Amino acid sequence: MSYLARISSEKEWTRFQATGRLTKSLLADIWPRLDDVARQAMLEYAVQYSLCCPVPEECGESGLFLVPALLPTSSAEHQWAPDPAQDH
């Protein structure tokens, strides 16, 4: 792997750990001993068992998955609170 590819991968890995946003390009880092077919199968198992969720392509990034266990926690100011006056 070239230096620039490694730096790009490190940035992607850091983003993954901070936001829970997984791209298919990181699969080789997660499962280095598997070939592409086996990595795709593992990803499908992860989706099937809700370990990650595909993000619809309409959202702008193709091949993006969210890993719920790694999503950042929300702060109290961003939490939803029911409002009987507006909730129908």
Backbone bond lengths (Angstrom), bond angles and torsions (degrees), N, CA, C in turn:
res aa  C-N    CA-C-N  psi(-1)  N-CA   C-N-CA  omega(-1)  CA-C   N-CA-C  phi
1 M - - - 1.445 - - 1.527 108.53 -
2 S 1.324 115.58 134.40 1.455 119.64 -179.31 1.529 110.47 -73.79
3 Y 1.320 114.82 164.56 1.461 120.45 -179.55 1.531 110.68 -59.82
4 L 1.351 117.10 -46.13 1.465 120.08 -178.55 1.525 111.26 -65.03
5 A 1.323 117.09 -39.45 1.464 119.92 177.88 1.519 110.15 -64.06
6 R 1.326 117.28 -39.86 1.460 120.80 179.87 1.530 110.48 -65.25
7 I 1.334 116.93 -43.16 1.468 120.83 178.95 1.533 109.78 -62.90
8 S 1.327 117.03 -43.18 1.457 121.11 178.50 1.524 110.15 -61.88
9 S 1.325 116.44 -43.38 1.457 121.42 178.59 1.525 110.87 -63.79
10 E 1.322 117.00 -40.25 1.469 120.35 178.49 1.520 111.11 -63.46
11 K 1.334 116.71 -39.89 1.471 119.90 177.78 1.517 110.53 -64.86
12 E 1.328 115.81 -42.28 1.453 120.05 178.26 1.527 111.20 -64.29
13 W 1.330 116.18 -41.34 1.460 121.40 179.64 1.533 110.46 -63.48
14 T 1.326 116.54 -42.56 1.467 121.39 178.32 1.524 110.03 -62.46
15 R 1.332 116.28 -43.65 1.467 120.23 178.28 1.530 110.35 -62.59
16 F 1.331 117.06 -41.86 1.465 122.03 178.30 1.529 110.63 -58.32
17 Q 1.323 116.73 -47.95 1.465 120.45 -178.34 1.531 112.02 -66.45
18 A 1.329 117.13 -33.69 1.465 120.42 -176.80 1.522 113.04 -82.84
19 T 1.345 117.19 -29.42 1.464 119.66 -171.87 1.518 114.95 -120.74
20 G 1.340 117.79 -12.81 1.453 120.11 -176.76 1.511 113.47 76.46
21 R 1.337 117.23 13.73 1.471 122.66 179.92 1.528 108.86 -93.55
22 L 1.321 115.81 111.84 1.459 122.60 -176.63 1.518 109.92 -104.88
23 T 1.323 116.59 128.90 1.460 121.36 174.72 1.522 108.97 -107.04
24 K 1.332 115.93 154.22 1.459 120.07 -178.81 1.529 111.71 -61.53
25 S 1.318 117.39 -25.10 1.468 119.73 -179.39 1.527 111.80 -66.86
26 L 1.333 118.39 -18.14 1.466 121.27 178.48 1.528 113.25 -86.46
27 L 1.319 117.38 -8.71 1.462 119.70 -176.84 1.522 112.35 -59.99
28 A 1.331 117.36 -35.47 1.466 120.29 178.83 1.529 110.96 -66.58
29 D 1.326 117.38 -30.17 1.466 120.76 176.87 1.525 110.95 -75.52
30 I 1.324 116.63 -33.80 1.458 120.81 -178.52 1.529 110.79 -75.96
31 W 1.335 115.92 -43.24 1.468 121.93 -178.89 1.532 109.94 -123.67
32 P 1.322 118.45 70.86 1.471 120.92 -173.33 1.529 114.52 -66.07
33 R 1.316 118.73 -24.99 1.471 120.46 -177.17 1.530 113.19 -87.09
34 L 1.328 117.40 -6.08 1.455 120.80 -178.64 1.525 110.59 -95.69
35 D 1.334 115.85 151.18 1.459 119.11 173.73 1.535 108.83 -83.23
36 D 1.324 117.01 174.56 1.463 121.12 -175.15 1.530 112.67 -59.03
37 V 1.333 117.10 -38.81 1.467 120.54 -179.48 1.530 110.12 -64.91
38 A 1.318 117.08 -44.68 1.463 120.94 179.38 1.532 111.23 -66.83
39 R 1.325 117.52 -37.02 1.478 120.32 177.57 1.518 110.25 -63.04
40 Q 1.326 116.39 -42.98 1.471 120.45 178.87 1.530 109.91 -62.34
41 A 1.332 117.08 -40.83 1.468 120.68 178.29 1.531 110.53 -63.11
42 M 1.322 116.61 -43.09 1.471 120.39 178.74 1.533 111.03 -62.73
43 L 1.337 116.08 -40.25 1.458 120.29 177.50 1.520 110.26 -62.84
44 E 1.324 117.39 -41.57 1.462 120.90 178.26 1.529 111.21 -63.68
45 Y 1.333 117.40 -39.42 1.466 120.35 174.88 1.532 110.56 -62.93
46 A 1.311 117.14 -42.15 1.468 120.88 179.88 1.529 110.48 -61.45
47 V 1.327 116.96 -39.33 1.469 120.64 177.12 1.524 109.67 -68.21
48 Q 1.336 116.81 -45.63 1.465 121.44 -178.49 1.529 111.82 -57.94
49 Y 1.322 116.88 -38.12 1.463 120.84 -178.23 1.530 113.00 -97.50
50 S 1.330 116.06 17.45 1.474 123.84 174.91 1.525 113.81 60.24
51 L 1.322 116.46 28.75 1.464 119.97 174.15 1.520 110.57 -80.55
52 C 1.324 115.50 -23.01 1.457 120.98 172.68 1.526 107.77 -150.79
53 C 1.320 116.08 160.26 1.460 122.24 -176.90 1.522 109.07 -130.56
54 P 1.335 117.60 131.03 1.464 118.84 177.69 1.525 110.43 -69.95
55 V 1.314 115.67 141.67 1.456 121.73 174.97 1.529 106.75 -92.23
56 P 1.333 118.76 129.33 1.464 119.93 179.92 1.532 111.51 -56.06
57 E 1.322 116.12 141.79 1.460 120.51 -178.33 1.524 112.35 -61.15
58 E 1.347 117.01 -25.06 1.474 120.45 178.56 1.524 112.00 -61.80
59 C 1.330 116.59 -17.70 1.470 120.78 -179.30 1.524 111.68 -78.45
60 G 1.322 117.32 -6.28 1.453 119.21 171.87 1.511 117.35 110.95
61 E 1.321 119.51 -17.28 1.465 120.81 -179.65 1.514 109.51 -124.20
62 S 1.307 115.92 116.35 1.455 120.91 178.07 1.530 109.66 -77.97
63 G 1.325 116.71 139.72 1.460 120.59 177.58 1.516 114.40 74.40
64 L 1.329 117.06 27.27 1.461 121.59 -179.60 1.526 109.65 -103.67
65 F 1.331 115.49 138.99 1.450 122.49 178.58 1.519 108.39 -130.69
66 L 1.325 116.37 148.60 1.460 121.47 173.39 1.520 108.59 -105.34
67 V 1.316 115.67 137.17 1.460 121.97 176.69 1.528 106.20 -107.23
68 P 1.349 117.65 101.33 1.469 120.31 -174.57 1.522 114.33 -52.53
69 A 1.313 117.88 -37.56 1.468 120.49 -178.49 1.529 112.35 -64.98
70 L 1.319 117.22 -19.95 1.467 120.71 -178.39 1.527 113.45 -106.23
71 L 1.334 117.29 1.11 1.465 119.07 179.14 1.523 109.50 -66.26
72 P 1.322 116.53 141.44 1.469 118.64 178.63 1.529 110.73 -64.94
73 T 1.299 115.47 148.23 1.465 119.50 176.65 1.518 108.64 -76.28
74 S 1.315 115.69 149.53 1.460 119.05 -179.77 1.524 109.63 -88.29
75 S 1.307 115.04 153.27 1.459 119.39 177.06 1.521 109.01 -83.93
76 A 1.301 116.96 163.74 1.465 122.03 -177.95 1.526 111.49 -59.28
77 E 1.323 117.47 -32.97 1.468 119.61 -177.66 1.525 112.44 -71.27
78 H 1.330 117.95 -16.71 1.460 121.19 -179.54 1.522 112.96 -105.46
79 Q 1.305 118.04 6.19 1.451 120.33 -179.86 1.521 110.37 -83.95
80 W 1.321 114.01 145.27 1.449 120.67 179.97 1.526 109.97 -76.32
81 A 1.296 115.40 136.49 1.465 121.10 175.18 1.522 107.28 -126.51
82 P 1.315 118.12 132.13 1.454 119.81 -179.84 1.531 111.66 -62.94
83 D 1.335 115.45 143.98 1.456 121.91 178.24 1.515 106.95 -131.29
84 P 1.337 116.93 98.05 1.476 120.08 -176.25 1.527 113.50 -55.63
85 A 1.310 117.64 -28.37 1.458 120.38 -179.27 1.534 111.59 -70.01
86 Q 1.315 117.29 -28.56 1.464 119.86 -177.00 1.518 113.75 -110.29
87 D 1.321 118.17 -19.26 1.464 121.17 -179.63 1.530 109.77 -82.30
88 H 1.295 115.97 130.02 1.486 120.32 -177.95 1.481 109.45 -120.85
